[in-house]
Amino acid sequence: MAESPTIGVLALQGAFVEHATMLRGLGVDVREVRLPAQLRGLAGLVIPGGESTTIGKLLVAYELLAPLRELIAAGLPVFGTCAGMILLAKDIGGLEQPLLATMDLRVRRNAFGRQLQSFEADLRVPVLGERPLRAVFIRAPVVEAVGLGVEVLGWLDDGRIVAARQGRLLVTAFHPELTDDDRLHRYFLEQVVGLGHGEKRALTHAFASGDRPL
Amino acid sequence: MEESTWTTKKGLAQMLKGGVIMDVVTPEHAKIAEEAGAVAVMALERVPADIRAAGGVARMSDPGLILQIMDAVSIPVMAKCRIGHFVEAQVLEAIGVDYIDESEVLTPADEEHHVNKHAFKVPFVCGCRDLGEALRRIGEGAAMIRTKGEPGTGNIVEAVRHMRTVMDAIRRLRNMPPDEWMAEAKKLGAPYELVAELAKTGHLPVVNFAAGGVATPADAALMMQLGADGIFVGSGIFKSEDPAQRGAAIVKATTHYQDAALIAEVSKGLAKAMPGIEIGTIKAEELMAKRGW
């Protein structure tokens, strides 16, 4: 019997349990990742919301930063939400904090303000279909600019970018793990990681950079 | 678009899980805390150990100081108001803090009523010693809970007692048939709806941190293994000999709380911890955990 694919959830700090619960609900095995050895053999990785400064420092302290960069360069699918998006971005406006810096994005931290400006909104995300996505923004970042090869997946009404994909990297400024709507996690598993519908089998690198989802 | 919803209020606490929130009294402290890996800081004029030593009435900190700390760091900043002092809470909301701690560390302003936290856009965290107290605070609108412990003592014993008491009551409720929920709600002094919800889901509806007495990396990991979602450290960092070093070690022990070899590693050769206080030597009327109900 083939082993079912395992999706890692970076568990240094933040809302990793919520992501793990959502992923398990979609039928995949989940492994919490806190140390480099736990990166072995993952079909994909989720970097949760939390404090990007804290997560970044712990990535450095436990020597996860370099191996993760190598895995991403080799094609590891990654889904980053909020702090995860900040950690994946190449440019966060010159702030001094450790980053993975693997995605051609310019991201602004706390772009909407402090906690009092945290909000919920209905987003149009065309790749998920007609039904709007309820998105929760908490001291959220925003994508200010995207590089070549980055596909914008979701916008606020004012046009600001809050969801994007570049090859096997998927990011959102908001927290799908705080809602009951699992469409983005499903999209990540099926269209970014490349798992077959309903079967726990990894399809080999079905989607290259810029490909349209099926 | 809706601002300050229940989901965004309790959601910020969810983002702090697995992390350490540190008490700081200056912008310089706040930077040291951020550099050590704190997920948030609590801005105040004096840490609990100094409040305890000074005696008298402890009040909300100078808003000017809190604003300086907010400017100094990019992580969330919390601040304390007195139990029941809803105007101090209004002031803290007006200056835009990220979370208000309605705290027993300050001298209570109302011995009967806590702040009606539903009336605010800013989220609140409140202390508890048992499940009933936790659910009463959530009923009033607290979006985050922390067990009280005994602040400013560097002694973990009360934090352990309170966390075990809360967790034990949750385990009991999980196995309780619905016909017993009302009597349990009466016994706990907690809203029936919250008791019923907890019995069904098996966990508190908001994040629960541990506070009051954490002084070492092992203390932090102990509270995490007992079921805390994260850690508040008040006096334990900036009353120790080397706050930057101890802060970073407590952060690592909180992340890797189940990894004893790693906790051993970060505990090696640390400069002195804060001096501790034996709880039995504190006069009953000076126990902070007994403030609030």
Chai-1 contact restraints between the chains, C-beta under 6 A:
chainA,res_idxA,chainB,res_idxB,connection_type,confidence,min_distance_angstrom,max_distance_angstrom,comment,restraint_id
A,L12,B,T255,contact,1.0,0.0,6.0,A-B,restraint_1
A,Q13,B,G18,contact,1.0,0.0,6.0,A-B,restraint_2
A,Q13,B,G19,contact,1.0,0.0,6.0,A-B,restraint_3
A,G14,B,M15,contact,1.0,0.0,6.0,A-B,restraint_4
A,A15,B,Q14,contact,1.0,0.0,6.0,A-B,restraint_5
A,A15,B,M15,contact,1.0,0.0,6.0,A-B,restraint_6
A,G49,B,M15,contact,1.0,0.0,6.0,A-B,restraint_7
A,G50,B,M15,contact,1.0,0.0,6.0,A-B,restraint_8
A,E51,B,V39,contact,1.0,0.0,6.0,A-B,restraint_9
A,E51,B,I75,contact,1.0,0.0,6.0,A-B,restraint_10
A,T54,B,G19,contact,1.0,0.0,6.0,A-B,restraint_11
A,T54,B,G37,contact,1.0,0.0,6.0,A-B,restraint_12
A,T54,B,V39,contact,1.0,0.0,6.0,A-B,restraint_13
A,K57,B,G37,contact,1.0,0.0,6.0,A-B,restraint_14
A,L58,B,T255,contact,1.0,0.0,6.0,A-B,restraint_15
A,R114,B,G96,contact,1.0,0.0,6.0,A-B,restraint_16
A,R114,B,D98,contact,1.0,0.0,6.0,A-B,restraint_17
A,Q115,B,L12,contact,1.0,0.0,6.0,A-B,restraint_18
A,Q115,B,D98,contact,1.0,0.0,6.0,A-B,restraint_19
A,L116,B,G96,contact,1.0,0.0,6.0,A-B,restraint_20
A,L116,B,K121,contact,1.0,0.0,6.0,A-B,restraint_21
A,L116,B,V122,contact,1.0,0.0,6.0,A-B,restraint_22
A,S118,B,T8,contact,1.0,0.0,6.0,A-B,restraint_23
A,F119,B,M1,contact,1.0,0.0,6.0,A-B,restraint_24
A,F119,B,E3,contact,1.0,0.0,6.0,A-B,restraint_25
A,E120,B,E2,contact,1.0,0.0,6.0,A-B,restraint_26
A,E120,B,T5,contact,1.0,0.0,6.0,A-B,restraint_27
A,A121,B,M1,contact,1.0,0.0,6.0,A-B,restraint_28
A,V136,B,T7,contact,1.0,0.0,6.0,A-B,restraint_29
A,V136,B,G11,contact,1.0,0.0,6.0,A-B,restraint_30
A,I138,B,T8,contact,1.0,0.0,6.0,A-B,restraint_31
A,I138,B,G11,contact,1.0,0.0,6.0,A-B,restraint_32
A,I138,B,L12,contact,1.0,0.0,6.0,A-B,restraint_33
A,L178,B,G11,contact,1.0,0.0,6.0,A-B,restraint_34
